[in-house]
Amino acid sequence: MSNLIYVLNGPNLNLLGTREPGIYGDATLASVETACRDRAGELGFEIEFFQSNSEGALVDKIHEAGQAGAAGLIINAGAYSHTSIALLDAIRGTGLPCVEVHISNIFTREKFRHHTYISLVAIGVICGLGPKGYTLAIEGLKDHLDRVG
């Protein structure tokens, strides 16, 4: 089994720390990346961390993860979670286990955020726990991989 996990971030996540801190907190994407690398390293994994505001770039990274034989994906697709069949199809096409992450609780927000396409192929969804959701997703992915061998 590969020890590589792709952690992908969608639109506007580059603004973490300054964008709507009442919703998203004051952690930056750089601090999220550091936390992910630290936790993944403790569990024996390496991280490929990526953010893009472009749907196509995210699709390309998902394809790359599949071609690289990655162990799995952690994805916070931001607003694309609610709109992108392309991301759904890319994840499904790779067959990689995926954990979906949202910093805010999408179910306490606008109704259009209550549905995500990615959840249709995710082994789990973590929302509302802030940046901690990323490290929990890494732990959950490891548990899943340990169970399925």
C-alpha positions in Angstrom: 0.0 0.0 0.0 1.2 3.5 -0.8 1.9 5.9 2.0 0.9 9.0 0.0 -2.3 10.9 0.8 -3.5 13.8 -1.3 -5.1 16.6 0.6 -7.0 18.8 -1.8 -8.6 22.2 -1.2 -11.0 24.0 -3.5 -11.9 27.6 -4.1 -11.4 30.4 -1.6 -9.6 28.1 0.9 -6.4 30.1 0.1 -8.2 32.9 2.0 -8.4 31.0 5.3 -7.4 33.2 8.2 -9.0 36.3 6.7 -12.2 35.1 5.0 -15.2 35.2 7.3 -13.3 34.3 10.5 -16.7 34.0 12.3 -17.4 31.0 10.1 -14.0 29.6 9.2 -11.9 30.7 12.2 -8.4 32.3 12.1 -6.3 29.3 11.0 -4.5 29.8 7.7 -4.2 27.2 5.0 -0.5 27.0 5.8 -1.3 26.0 9.4 -3.7 23.4 8.1 -1.0 22.0 5.9 1.4 21.9 8.8 -1.1 20.1 11.0 -1.8 17.6 8.2 1.8 16.9 7.6 2.5 16.4 11.3 -0.4 14.0 11.9 0.2 12.1 8.7 3.9 11.7 9.5 2.9 10.3 13.0 0.8 7.7 11.2 3.4 6.8 8.6 2.0 8.8 5.7 3.3 11.5 3.4 1.1 14.3 2.2 0.6 15.9 -1.2 -1.1 19.2 -0.3 -2.8 21.3 -3.0 -5.2 24.2 -3.3 -6.8 25.6 -6.4 -9.7 27.9 -7.2 -10.0 26.0 -10.6 -12.2 23.0 -10.9 -10.1 21.6 -13.7 -6.9 21.8 -11.7 -8.6 19.8 -8.9 -9.8 17.2 -11.4 -6.2 16.9 -12.7 -4.9 16.5 -9.2 -7.4 13.7 -8.5 -6.3 12.0 -11.7 -2.7 12.4 -10.6 -3.5 10.8 -7.2 -5.0 7.8 -9.0 -2.1 7.5 -11.4 0.4 7.8 -8.5 -1.3 4.9 -6.7 -2.0 7.2 -3.7 -3.5 5.6 -0.6 -6.4 8.0 -0.7 -7.8 11.5 -0.8 -8.9 14.1 1.7 -10.9 16.8 0.0 -12.4 20.1 1.0 -13.8 21.1 -2.4 -15.4 24.3 -0.9 -18.3 25.5 -3.1 -17.5 22.8 -5.7 -18.8 20.2 -3.2 -22.3 21.4 -4.0 -22.0 21.8 -7.7 -19.3 19.7 -9.3 -20.3 16.4 -11.0 -16.8 16.6 -12.5 -15.1 16.2 -9.1 -17.5 13.4 -8.2 -16.7 11.6 -11.5 -13.0 12.1 -11.1 -13.0 10.6 -7.6 -15.2 7.7 -8.7 -13.0 7.1 -11.7 -9.8 6.7 -9.6 -11.5 4.3 -7.1 -9.5 5.9 -4.3 -11.0 6.1 -0.8 -11.9 9.7 -0.1 -12.9 11.6 3.0 -14.8 14.9 2.5 -14.0 17.7 4.9 -15.8 21.0 5.6 -14.6 23.5 8.2 -18.0 24.8 8.9 -21.1 22.8 9.6 -22.7 22.9 6.2 -26.1 21.7 7.6 -26.5 24.9 9.7 -25.9 27.1 6.7 -27.8 27.9 3.5 -29.9 25.1 2.2 -27.9 24.8 -1.0 -24.9 23.7 1.1 -26.8 20.7 2.6 -26.1 18.5 -0.5 -22.7 17.6 -1.7 -21.8 15.5 -4.7 -18.6 14.3 -3.2 -20.4 12.7 -0.3 -21.8 10.2 -2.8 -18.4 8.6 -3.1 -16.8 9.5 0.2 -16.1 6.9 2.8 -16.9 9.6 5.4 -17.7 13.2 5.8 -16.4 15.5 8.5 -18.0 19.0 8.9 -18.2 21.7 11.5 -15.1 20.8 13.5 -13.0 23.5 12.1 -9.5 22.8 10.8 -9.3 19.8 13.2 -11.5 18.0 10.6 -8.5 17.6 8.4 -6.4 15.6 10.9 -9.5 13.6 11.9 -10.0 12.8 8.2 -6.4 11.5 8.0 -7.0 9.3 11.0 -10.3 8.1 9.6 -8.7 7.3 6.2 -5.9 5.3 8.0 -8.5 3.4 10.0 -10.4 2.6 6.8 -7.2 1.5 5.0 -6.2 -0.7 8.0 -9.7 -2.4 7.8 -9.7 -3.1 4.1 -6.0 -4.1 3.9 
